[in-house]
């Protein structure tokens, strides 16, 4: 059974751009490796080894992005407002009058610093499918935390 990667248009564009940047870096590394390679030496120098290791990391990232982008469904970012789903912006009440807002996105777009949480994170999993005024309990290192869904948009 295939699982589509749900992405916003911005998220999709960002991943395509990252892939393009990684392919440019890959070409640059290959050129550098060819420049420092000495066919007549019995062993490789440290720079060539380091460049090959970096190329391997870049190749892995390229493979992962290409695989992720093979099965993508672009979501509009419009939310039904009936329940939390990927693409929704959710306002939750933490404690007292403290509220926080999060965008629920796929793991490929997650960026906690930009308040974009993954649908696979503990909070994301707890929020998916819930409605306004529902209480959501999440286990955290400090213990269980209960959140109340204030709005979905």
DRENPA-3360 file (N, C-alpha, C; in nm, 2 decimals, always signed):
BEGIN
1 = XXXXXXXX = +0.08/-0.12/+0.00/+0.00/+0.00/+0.00/+0.09/+0.12/+0.00 ~ +0.06/+0.21/-0.09/+0.14/+0.33/-0.11/+0.10/+0.44/-0.01 ~ +0.19/+0.51/+0.05/+0.16/+0.62/+0.14/+0.21/+0.75/+0.07 ~ +0.11/+0.83/+0.03/+0.15/+0.96/-0.03/+0.21/+1.06/+0.07 ~ +0.31/+1.13/+0.03/+0.36/+1.24/+0.11/+0.28/+1.36/+0.08 ~ +0.21/+1.41/+0.19/+0.13/+1.53/+0.17/+0.22/+1.65/+0.19 ~ +0.22/+1.74/+0.09/+0.30/+1.86/+0.10/+0.22/+1.98/+0.06 ~ +0.25/+2.09/+0.12/+0.19/+2.22/+0.07/+0.27/+2.26/-0.05;
9 = XXXXXXXX = +0.22/+2.35/-0.13/+0.29/+2.39/-0.25/+0.43/+2.45/-0.21 ~ +0.43/+2.53/-0.11/+0.56/+2.59/-0.06/+0.66/+2.48/-0.02 ~ +0.61/+2.38/+0.05/+0.69/+2.27/+0.10/+0.75/+2.19/-0.02 ~ +0.66/+2.17/-0.12/+0.71/+2.10/-0.24/+0.81/+2.18/-0.31 ~ +0.79/+2.31/-0.33/+0.88/+2.39/-0.40/+1.02/+2.40/-0.33 ~ +1.01/+2.40/-0.19/+1.13/+2.40/-0.11/+1.21/+2.27/-0.13 ~ +1.14/+2.16/-0.13/+1.21/+2.03/-0.15/+1.28/+2.02/-0.29 ~ +1.20/+2.07/-0.39/+1.26/+2.06/-0.53/+1.38/+2.15/-0.53;
17 = XXXXXXXX = +1.38/+2.27/-0.47/+1.50/+2.36/-0.46/+1.61/+2.29/-0.39 ~ +1.58/+2.23/-0.28/+1.69/+2.16/-0.20/+1.75/+2.05/-0.29 ~ +1.67/+1.97/-0.36/+1.72/+1.87/-0.45/+1.81/+1.93/-0.56 ~ +1.77/+2.04/-0.62/+1.85/+2.10/-0.72/+1.99/+2.15/-0.66 ~ +1.98/+2.21/-0.54/+2.11/+2.25/-0.48/+2.20/+2.14/-0.45 ~ +2.14/+2.02/-0.40/+2.22/+1.91/-0.37/+2.28/+1.85/-0.50 ~ +2.21/+1.85/-0.61/+2.27/+1.80/-0.73/+2.38/+1.89/-0.78 ~ +2.37/+2.02/-0.76/+2.48/+2.11/-0.79/+2.61/+2.08/-0.71;
25 = XXXXXXXX = +2.58/+2.06/-0.58/+2.69/+2.02/-0.48/+2.75/+1.89/-0.52 ~ +2.67/+1.80/-0.56/+2.72/+1.66/-0.61/+2.81/+1.68/-0.72 ~ +2.77/+1.76/-0.82/+2.86/+1.78/-0.94/+2.99/+1.85/-0.90 ~ +2.98/+1.94/-0.81/+3.10/+2.01/-0.76/+3.20/+1.92/-0.69 ~ +3.14/+1.83/-0.61/+3.22/+1.74/-0.53/+3.29/+1.64/-0.63 ~ +3.22/+1.59/-0.73/+3.28/+1.50/-0.82/+3.39/+1.56/-0.90 ~ +3.38/+1.69/-0.93/+3.48/+1.76/-1.00/+3.60/+1.78/-0.91 ~ +3.58/+1.81/-0.78/+3.69/+1.82/-0.68/+3.76/+1.69/-0.67;
33 = XXXXXXXX = +3.69/+1.58/-0.66/+3.75/+1.45/-0.64/+3.84/+1.42/-0.76 ~ +3.79/+1.45/-0.88/+3.87/+1.42/-1.00/+3.99/+1.51/-1.00 ~ +3.99/+1.63/-0.95/+4.10/+1.72/-0.95/+4.21/+1.67/-0.85 ~ +4.17/+1.62/-0.74/+4.27/+1.58/-0.64/+4.32/+1.44/-0.65 ~ +4.25/+1.36/-0.73/+4.29/+1.22/-0.75/+4.42/+1.21/-0.83 ~ +4.51/+1.13/-0.78/+4.64/+1.11/-0.84/+4.65/+0.96/-0.88 ~ +4.63/+0.92/-1.00/+4.63/+0.78/-1.04/+4.76/+0.71/-1.01 ~ +4.87/+0.78/-1.01/+4.99/+0.71/-0.99/+5.03/+0.69/-0.84;
41 = XXXXXXXX = +4.95/+0.74/-0.75/+4.98/+0.72/-0.61/+4.93/+0.59/-0.56 ~ +4.99/+0.53/-0.46/+4.95/+0.40/-0.41/+4.83/+0.41/-0.32 ~ +4.81/+0.53/-0.25/+4.70/+0.55/-0.16/+4.64/+0.68/-0.19 ~ +4.52/+0.70/-0.13/+4.45/+0.83/-0.15/+4.49/+0.92/-0.04 ~ +4.49/+1.05/-0.07/+4.52/+1.14/+0.04/+4.40/+1.17/+0.12 ~ +4.42/+1.24/+0.23/+4.30/+1.27/+0.32/+4.20/+1.35/+0.26 ~ +4.23/+1.45/+0.17/+4.13/+1.53/+0.10/+4.04/+1.45/+0.02 ~ +4.09/+1.36/-0.06/+4.01/+1.28/-0.15/+3.92/+1.20/-0.07;
49 = XXXXXXXX = +3.97/+1.14/+0.04/+3.88/+1.06/+0.13/+3.77/+1.14/+0.18 ~ +3.80/+1.26/+0.23/+3.70/+1.35/+0.29/+3.60/+1.39/+0.19 ~ +3.64/+1.42/+0.07/+3.55/+1.46/-0.04/+3.45/+1.34/-0.08 ~ +3.51/+1.22/-0.08/+3.43/+1.10/-0.11/+3.32/+1.08/+0.00 ~ +3.36/+1.10/+0.12/+3.27/+1.08/+0.23/+3.16/+1.18/+0.22 ~ +3.19/+1.31/+0.19/+3.09/+1.41/+0.18/+3.00/+1.38/+0.06 ~ +3.06/+1.33/-0.05/+2.98/+1.30/-0.17/+2.88/+1.19/-0.13 ~ +2.92/+1.09/-0.05/+2.83/+0.98/-0.01/+2.71/+1.04/+0.07;
57 = XXXXXXXX = +2.73/+1.13/+0.16/+2.63/+1.20/+0.24/+2.53/+1.27/+0.14 ~ +2.59/+1.35/+0.05/+2.50/+1.42/-0.05/+2.42/+1.32/-0.13 ~ +2.48/+1.21/-0.18/+2.41/+1.11/-0.26/+2.29/+1.05/-0.18 ~ +2.32/+1.03/-0.05/+2.21/+0.97/+0.04/+2.09/+1.07/+0.05 ~ +2.13/+1.20/+0.07/+2.02/+1.30/+0.08/+1.94/+1.32/-0.05 ~ +2.02/+1.31/-0.17/+1.95/+1.32/-0.30/+1.85/+1.20/-0.31 ~ +1.90/+1.08/-0.28/+1.82/+0.96/-0.29/+1.69/+0.97/-0.21 ~ +1.71/+1.02/-0.08/+1.59/+1.03/+0.01/+1.49/+1.14/-0.05;
65 = XXXXXXXX = +1.54/+1.25/-0.10/+1.45/+1.35/-0.15/+1.38/+1.30/-0.28 ~ +1.46/+1.23/-0.37/+1.39/+1.18/-0.49/+1.29/+1.08/-0.45 ~ +1.31/+0.99/-0.36/+1.21/+0.89/-0.31/+1.09/+0.96/-0.26 ~ +1.11/+1.06/-0.17/+1.00/+1.14/-0.11/+0.92/+1.21/-0.22 ~ +0.98/+1.26/-0.32/+0.91/+1.34/-0.42/+0.84/+1.25/-0.53 ~ +0.87/+1.12/-0.53/+0.81/+1.03/-0.62/+0.66/+1.02/-0.60 ~ +0.62/+1.02/-0.47/+0.48/+0.99/-0.44/+0.43/+1.11/-0.35 ~ +0.40/+1.22/-0.42/+0.36/+1.34/-0.35/+0.22/+1.38/-0.38;
73 = XXXXXXXX = +0.15/+1.42/-0.28/+0.02/+1.48/-0.31/+0.02/+1.63/-0.26 ~ +0.00/+1.72/-0.34/+0.00/+1.86/-0.30/-0.13/+1.89/-0.24 ~ -0.12/+1.95/-0.12/-0.25/+1.99/-0.05/-0.26/+2.14/-0.06 ~ -0.38/+2.18/-0.06/-0.41/+2.32/-0.08/-0.38/+2.41/+0.04 ~ -0.37/+2.35/+0.16/-0.35/+2.43/+0.28/-0.48/+2.48/+0.33 ~ -0.59/+2.46/+0.25/-0.73/+2.49/+0.30/-0.77/+2.38/+0.39 ~ -0.83/+2.42/+0.50/-0.87/+2.32/+0.60/-1.02/+2.32/+0.62 ~ -1.07/+2.20/+0.64/-1.22/+2.18/+0.66/-1.27/+2.26/+0.78;
81 = XXXXXXXX = -1.18/+2.28/+0.87/-1.22/+2.35/+1.00/-1.31/+2.26/+1.09 ~ -1.35/+2.15/+1.04/-1.42/+2.05/+1.12/-1.33/+1.97/+1.22 ~ -1.21/+1.94/+1.16/-1.12/+1.86/+1.24/-0.98/+1.89/+1.19 ~ -0.88/+1.86/+1.28/-0.74/+1.88/+1.24/-0.69/+1.78/+1.14 ~ -0.63/+1.83/+1.04/-0.57/+1.75/+0.94/-0.44/+1.81/+0.89 ~ -0.36/+1.74/+0.81/-0.24/+1.80/+0.75/-0.28/+1.92/+0.67 ~ -0.21/+2.03/+0.69/-0.24/+2.16/+0.62/-0.32/+2.26/+0.70 ~ -0.36/+2.21/+0.82/-0.44/+2.31/+0.91/-0.35/+2.39/+1.00;
89 = XXXXXXXX = -0.39/+2.50/+1.03/-0.33/+2.58/+1.14/-0.42/+2.57/+1.26 ~ -0.36/+2.53/+1.37/-0.43/+2.49/+1.49/-0.38/+2.58/+1.60 ~ -0.48/+2.64/+1.67/-0.45/+2.72/+1.80/-0.49/+2.63/+1.91 ~ -0.39/+2.61/+2.00/-0.42/+2.54/+2.12/-0.39/+2.62/+2.25 ~ -0.47/+2.59/+2.35/-0.45/+2.65/+2.48/-0.36/+2.56/+2.56 ~ -0.24/+2.61/+2.61/-0.15/+2.53/+2.68/-0.18/+2.53/+2.83 ~ -0.16/+2.64/+2.90/-0.20/+2.65/+3.04/-0.25/+2.79/+3.07 ~ -0.35/+2.80/+3.15/-0.40/+2.94/+3.18/-0.45/+3.00/+3.05;
97 = XXXXXXXX = -0.40/+3.12/+3.02/-0.44/+3.19/+2.90/-0.33/+3.18/+2.79 ~ -0.23/+3.10/+2.81/-0.12/+3.08/+2.72/-0.17/+3.00/+2.60 ~ -0.16/+3.05/+2.48/-0.20/+2.98/+2.36/-0.08/+2.97/+2.26 ~ -0.08/+2.87/+2.18/+0.02/+2.86/+2.07/-0.05/+2.82/+1.95 ~ +0.01/+2.86/+1.83/-0.04/+2.82/+1.70/+0.06/+2.74/+1.63 ~ +0.01/+2.63/+1.56/+0.10/+2.54/+1.49/+0.04/+2.51/+1.35 ~ +0.12/+2.50/+1.25/+0.08/+2.44/+1.12/+0.11/+2.30/+1.13 ~ +0.01/+2.21/+1.09/+0.03/+2.07/+1.09/+0.08/+2.04/+0.94;
105 = XXXXXXXX = +0.20/+1.98/+0.93/+0.26/+1.95/+0.80/+0.31/+1.81/+0.80 ~ +0.36/+1.76/+0.69/+0.42/+1.63/+0.68/+0.56/+1.64/+0.74 ~ +0.61/+1.52/+0.77/+0.75/+1.52/+0.83/+0.85/+1.58/+0.74 ~ +0.83/+1.59/+0.61/+0.92/+1.64/+0.52/+0.93/+1.80/+0.53 ~ +0.82/+1.86/+0.58/+0.82/+2.00/+0.59/+0.84/+2.05/+0.73 ~ +0.84/+1.96/+0.83/+0.85/+2.00/+0.97/+0.96/+2.10/+1.00 ~ +0.93/+2.21/+1.07/+1.02/+2.31/+1.12/+0.97/+2.37/+1.24 ~ +1.01/+2.31/+1.36/+0.96/+2.36/+1.49/+0.98/+2.51/+1.51;
113 = XXXXXXXX = +1.10/+2.56/+1.46/+1.13/+2.70/+1.48/+1.03/+2.79/+1.41 ~ +0.97/+2.74/+1.30/+0.87/+2.81/+1.23/+0.72/+2.77/+1.26 ~ +0.71/+2.70/+1.38/+0.58/+2.65/+1.43/+0.51/+2.55/+1.33 ~ +0.60/+2.48/+1.25/+0.54/+2.38/+1.16/+0.58/+2.24/+1.22 ~ +0.47/+2.18/+1.27/+0.50/+2.05/+1.34/+0.45/+1.93/+1.25 ~ +0.52/+1.82/+1.26/+0.50/+1.71/+1.18/+0.37/+1.64/+1.23 ~ +0.30/+1.58/+1.13/+0.18/+1.50/+1.16/+0.22/+1.37/+1.23 ~ +0.35/+1.34/+1.23/+0.40/+1.22/+1.29/+0.47/+1.25/+1.43;
121 = XXXXXXXX = +0.48/+1.38/+1.47/+0.53/+1.41/+1.60/+0.43/+1.37/+1.71 ~ +0.47/+1.36/+1.83/+0.37/+1.32/+1.94/+0.25/+1.42/+1.94 ~ +0.28/+1.55/+1.93/+0.17/+1.65/+1.94/+0.08/+1.64/+1.81 ~ +0.15/+1.63/+1.69/+0.08/+1.61/+1.57/-0.01/+1.49/+1.56 ~ +0.04/+1.38/+1.61/-0.04/+1.26/+1.61/-0.16/+1.28/+1.70 ~ -0.14/+1.34/+1.82/-0.25/+1.36/+1.91/-0.36/+1.46/+1.85 ~ -0.31/+1.56/+1.77/-0.41/+1.66/+1.72/-0.49/+1.61/+1.60 ~ -0.43/+1.52/+1.51/-0.49/+1.48/+1.39/-0.63/+1.42/+1.42;
129 = XXXXXXXX = -0.73/+1.47/+1.36/-0.87/+1.41/+1.37/-0.95/+1.48/+1.48 ~ -0.89/+1.56/+1.56/-0.96/+1.62/+1.68/-1.03/+1.75/+1.63 ~ -1.13/+1.79/+1.71/-1.21/+1.91/+1.68/-1.19/+2.02/+1.78 ~ -1.25/+2.13/+1.75/-1.25/+2.25/+1.84/-1.31/+2.21/+1.98 ~ -1.24/+2.25/+2.08/-1.28/+2.23/+2.22/-1.24/+2.09/+2.27 ~ -1.18/+2.00/+2.18/-1.14/+1.87/+2.23/-1.01/+1.89/+2.32 ~ -1.00/+1.81/+2.42/-0.88/+1.81/+2.50/-0.78/+1.70/+2.44 ~ -0.66/+1.73/+2.43/-0.56/+1.64/+2.38/-0.45/+1.62/+2.48;
137 = XXXXXXXX = -0.41/+1.50/+2.51/-0.31/+1.47/+2.61/-0.19/+1.42/+2.54 ~ -0.07/+1.48/+2.57/+0.05/+1.44/+2.51/+0.16/+1.40/+2.61 ~ +0.22/+1.29/+2.60/+0.33/+1.26/+2.69/+0.46/+1.33/+2.65 ~ +0.52/+1.40/+2.75/+0.64/+1.47/+2.73/+0.74/+1.43/+2.84 ~ +0.86/+1.47/+2.82/+0.96/+1.43/+2.92/+0.92/+1.48/+3.06 ~ +0.85/+1.60/+3.07/+0.81/+1.65/+3.20/+0.69/+1.59/+3.25 ~ +0.63/+1.50/+3.17/+0.50/+1.43/+3.21/+0.40/+1.45/+3.11 ~ +0.27/+1.42/+3.14/+0.16/+1.44/+3.05/+0.12/+1.58/+3.05;
145 = XXXXXXXX = +0.09/+1.64/+2.93/+0.05/+1.77/+2.91/-0.09/+1.77/+2.84 ~ -0.18/+1.84/+2.89/-0.31/+1.85/+2.83/-0.33/+1.98/+2.76 ~ -0.37/+1.97/+2.63/-0.40/+2.09/+2.55/-0.55/+2.10/+2.51 ~ -0.60/+2.22/+2.49/-0.74/+2.23/+2.44/-0.73/+2.30/+2.31 ~ -0.80/+2.24/+2.21/-0.80/+2.30/+2.08/-0.90/+2.42/+2.08 ~ -0.84/+2.54/+2.05/-0.92/+2.66/+2.05/-0.98/+2.69/+1.91 ~ -0.89/+2.68/+1.81/-0.94/+2.70/+1.67/-0.87/+2.62/+1.57 ~ -0.93/+2.60/+1.46/-0.87/+2.53/+1.34/-0.90/+2.62/+1.22;
153 = X = -0.79/+2.65/+1.15/-0.81/+2.73/+1.03/-0.69/+2.70/+0.93;
% end
